[in-house]
Amino acid sequence: MAMAGSEAAAALPEFIPASVHDLPAGRRVLIRTARFMRKRKLGAFGVVLVIVVLVAAILSPVLQRYDDNRQFVVRNPSYQAAPSGGGNILAQLQAGKTANDVSEFVTQRFESPNGAHWLGTDSFGRDIYARIIVGARLAALIGIFASLIAVTTGTLCGVISGYFGGLVDLVVQRVVDGVQAFPALVLLLLIVQVFKTPPLWVTIAALGFLGWATSVRVVRSAVLSVREQPFIEAARSCGATDIRLMLAHVLPNVVAVILILFSIGIGAYILAEAALSFLGLGPQGVTTWGKMVEAGRNGLDLHPWESLFSGAAITIAVLGFNLAGDALRDELDPRLRGR
């Protein structure tokens, strides 16, 4: 009996992997995904929202159904054609007819949600659903690239500042103080004055610049704790140069912080762009969620659909990226991983 038990124990490793790392890659992903969804329910919900926003952004040409600037018109049932020789429209109006009587077609303004227009139409007869889908593409584009600019440049400056310290750190941090002290609204008003109609890339660059200082501070704090670790001293004693130490030893140990900054920053920049567009300082000539909220606010009591649905889109995007970023932080930070 003992012999049979030992033979069975010896045969187990051939059939049962010792750990998750011994499983095939696809199965490992499934197990870790299931574990993440079980432990981080809010984070999993945030990831689902992020996927919805990104799918809408990527597949917007397929999903939008109509052109976002198309004005829908229908034949006017009250139209009364002018009698032969009855004069022009102005003469008919002066004769007592209303504008609704002399217009052969009327715009489908303020339509409620229906089969043809899933989320209704706005004050110009444009499909709200199509505009929200197109706005998703712009929101994702601005959020991702503004966050990429802020985190990339902030990481570069933060690693240099935290690693070298001394005079380098002093100079970089005083520049950061100056950027953080500069009023963001003044910069945006200056951009509007210079460009009149700011293009999309200017808005992205401005938002990335405004987020640069925060990225520098966060990355610097992480680098300050990493550079004092024994493995850094060991690598230095083996003759590693400063560049090698920063790229091969310091930077990999702050990647978690960088990823968290990037993911949470996307939601923040989407919200910032919406606020700018609401104030009329955002990119011009394109459909944005902030513009839709502003356009629908005057008729909010009678026709709430445009502001309501565009505001919900902003909420979904920002909430999704924030929840996903928080869950990513909890997973990557060893101090929070067990919570």
Secondary structure, 3 states (H helix, E strand, C coil): CHHHHHHHHHHHHHHCCCCHHHCCHHHHHHHHHHHHHHHCHHHHHHHHHHHHHHHHHHCHHHHCCCCCCCCCEEECCCCCCCCCCCCCHHHHHHCCCCHHHHCCEEECCCCCCCCCCCCCECCCCCEHHHHHHHHHHHHHHHHHHHHHHHHHHHHHHHHHHHHHCHHHHHHHHHHHHHHHHCCHHHHHHHHHHHHCCCCHHHHHHHHHHHHHHHHHHHHHHHHHHHCCCHHHHHHHHCCCCHHHHHHHHHHHHHHHHHHHHHHHHHHHHHHHHHHHHHCCCCCCCCCCHHHHHHHHCCCCCCCCHHHHHHHHHHHHHHHHHHHHHHHHHHHHCCCCCCC
